[in-house]
Amino acid sequence: MKRARLSDRRGRISQVGGSSGRSARLRDLALLRRVRDRIDREYAQPLDVEALARGVNMSAGHLSRRFRAAYGESVYAYLMTRRIERAMALLRRGDLSVTEVCFEVGCSSLGTFSTRFTELVGVSPSTYRRAAAGTAALVPCLAKQVTRPVRNREAPSPSSS
C-alpha cells in the first residue's frame, strides 16, 4: 500500500495509510465477531445495542455503524433474524403455541414478533406452523436450510405468489 507523507502546520511529517489503520480495522472486526457470536448464543436474552456495545467497550453509535458496514444489516435486524430462525425451528416442532414460541425466543411483544416473522418468512407464524407439518419428516439441518428466513424484507408477499 502506498503511503503519503503529510506535514502539519509546524512542518512535522507523518505517514498516512500505514499499518495502524489496518490493525484498528482488524481489531474492530474481531470485536464485531464477538458481538455477533454473543447474539447467536444469547438471542433469547433481553439484548439491546447499548448492552452489546458496552460488552466490547464501544459506543452504541460506533457499534451500529461498524456492524452495518461489516455485515450489511443493523444489529437489531441480525438479532431478530436469529430469533426468527429459532422460532421457525420451534414452530416446526409443533409442541408450543405461537405465543409460547414468541417468549421462548426472547421477544416481549407478540405483535412485533408476528410482524417481523411475516416480513422475514412471508407468512404469519400460525400459517407457518400449520404448513410446517410437511417439513416434519425432513432432517433438522435440511429443514433449517430449506426454510431459512429471507433478510431485509425480501420475502415475497402472499398476494404476489
C-alpha positions in Angstrom: 0.0 0.0 0.0 1.3 3.5 -0.9 2.0 5.8 2.0 1.5 9.5 1.6 3.7 12.0 3.5 1.8 14.9 5.1 3.2 17.8 7.0 1.3 19.7 9.7 1.5 23.4 10.4 4.7 23.0 12.3 6.4 21.1 9.5 6.3 17.7 11.2 6.0 14.9 8.7 3.6 12.0 9.3 2.8 8.9 7.3 -0.8 8.2 6.2 -2.1 4.8 5.2 0.2 2.7 7.4 -0.5 -0.4 9.3 -2.1 1.4 12.3 -5.3 1.9 10.3 -5.3 -1.8 9.2 -4.8 -3.0 12.8 -7.7 -0.8 14.0 -9.9 -2.3 11.3 -8.9 -5.8 12.3 -9.5 -5.1 16.0 -12.9 -3.7 15.1 -13.8 -6.8 13.1 -12.7 -9.1 16.0 -15.0 -7.1 18.3 -17.8 -7.2 15.8 -17.4 -11.0 15.6 -17.7 -11.1 19.4 -20.9 -9.2 19.3 -22.3 -11.4 16.5 -21.3 -14.5 18.5 -22.9 -13.2 21.6 -26.2 -12.5 19.7 -26.0 -16.1 18.3 -25.6 -17.5 21.8 -27.9 -15.2 23.8 -30.6 -14.4 21.3 -33.3 -15.3 23.9 -32.0 -12.9 26.4 -33.1 -9.2 26.5 -30.3 -7.7 24.3 -30.1 -4.1 23.1 -27.4 -2.2 21.2 -26.2 -0.3 24.3 -25.6 -3.6 26.3 -23.8 -5.2 23.3 -21.7 -2.1 22.8 -20.7 -2.0 26.5 -19.6 -5.6 26.2 -16.9 -4.6 23.7 -16.2 -1.1 25.0 -17.7 0.8 22.1 -20.3 3.4 21.9 -23.7 2.3 20.7 -23.5 4.5 17.6 -20.0 3.3 16.7 -21.1 -0.3 17.1 -24.2 0.3 14.9 -22.2 1.9 12.1 -19.4 -0.6 12.1 -21.8 -3.6 12.3 -23.8 -2.4 9.4 -20.7 -1.7 7.4 -19.3 -5.2 8.1 -22.4 -7.3 7.8 -24.8 -5.3 5.7 -27.6 -5.1 8.3 -28.2 -3.5 11.7 -27.6 -5.1 15.0 -31.3 -5.3 15.6 -32.0 -6.9 12.2 -29.4 -9.5 12.9 -30.8 -10.3 16.3 -34.3 -10.5 15.0 -33.2 -12.8 12.2 -31.6 -15.2 14.7 -34.8 -15.1 16.8 -37.0 -15.8 13.8 -34.7 -18.7 12.7 -35.1 -20.3 16.2 -38.8 -19.6 16.2 -39.2 -21.4 12.9 -37.5 -24.4 14.4 -39.8 -24.3 17.4 -42.9 -23.9 15.2 -41.8 -26.9 13.0 -41.6 -29.0 16.2 -45.3 -28.1 16.8 -45.5 -28.6 20.6 -45.6 -24.9 21.5 -48.2 -22.2 20.7 -47.1 -19.1 18.7 -47.3 -17.1 21.9 -45.0 -19.5 23.8 -42.6 -19.5 20.9 -42.6 -15.7 20.9 -41.5 -15.6 24.5 -39.2 -18.6 24.2 -37.0 -16.8 21.6 -36.7 -13.6 23.6 -39.4 -11.4 22.1 -41.5 -9.4 24.6 -44.3 -8.4 22.2 -46.4 -10.9 20.2 -47.3 -8.1 17.7 -43.7 -7.2 17.0 -42.8 -10.9 16.7 -45.6 -11.6 14.3 -44.9 -8.6 12.2 -41.1 -9.3 11.9 -41.8 -13.0 11.3 -44.2 -12.2 8.5 -41.6 -9.7 7.0 -38.8 -12.3 7.0 -40.7 -15.5 6.2 -43.5 -14.2 4.1 -46.3 -15.8 6.1 -47.6 -15.4 9.6 -46.3 -17.6 12.4 -49.6 -19.5 12.7 -49.7 -20.1 8.9 -46.1 -21.3 9.0 -46.8 -23.6 12.0 -49.7 -25.2 10.1 -47.6 -25.6 6.9 -44.6 -26.9 8.8 -46.3 -30.2 9.3 -44.9 -31.1 5.8 -41.3 -30.5 6.8 -41.6 -32.6 10.0 -40.1 -35.6 8.1 -37.0 -33.7 7.0 -33.7 -34.0 8.8 -33.4 -30.9 11.0 -30.3 -29.5 9.3 -32.0 -29.8 5.9 -35.3 -28.3 7.2 -33.4 -25.3 8.6 -31.7 -24.7 5.2 -34.9 -25.1 3.2 -36.9 -22.8 5.5 -34.2 -20.2 6.3 -35.8 -16.8 6.6 -35.1 -14.1 4.0 -33.5 -11.0 5.3 -34.2 -7.3 4.7 -37.9 -7.6 3.6 -37.1 -9.8 0.6 -39.8 -12.3 1.2 -42.4 -12.4 -1.5 -45.8 -11.2 -0.4 -48.5 -13.9 -0.2 -50.6 -12.0 -2.9 -47.8 -12.0 -5.4 -47.3 -15.8 -5.4 
